């Protein structure tokens, strides 16, 4: 699997699937989830509600609705709320990224675009989250050929770039 880092808007990606940092209801939230739901249309929230709840550390997929045809699926990934780091947050976040790859494999997705999960309103420190994301993606077997890590701002991009360069100290 090849992992690329890009700066941009995940809803503008061309990939078999994009990932959204969802909440347990899968009906839309803030940040990247708001952007994905806004671009995909109200059918995405209805489809999410039909398969919810999704527990932290898990991921589930729906069709992409208004994002098609350049994106076929949306993978809704629920990350952990940051609570200081001593409550298993890194394990839950790693599980989230593993599940993203497992769901992508179940779908037959060969290209996926993935945002930083849990770094917005959930408060996970960007550097720590980037290390978990890169380490987990690199160590999880998958049939996905290309993972594009999509950074939404410079701080996020810089954290992911450092993690990709191998500075993987949490």
Secondary structure, DSSP 4 states (H G I P E B T S, - for coil): -EEEEEES-GGG--EEEEEEEE-TT-S--SHHHHHHHHHH-HHHHHHHHHH----TT-EEEEE-GGGTTTEEEEEEEE-PPPSSS-SSHHHHHHHHHHHHHHHHHHHT-SEEEE--SSSSTT---HHHHHHHHHHHHHHS--S--EEEEEESSHHHHHHHHHHHTT----
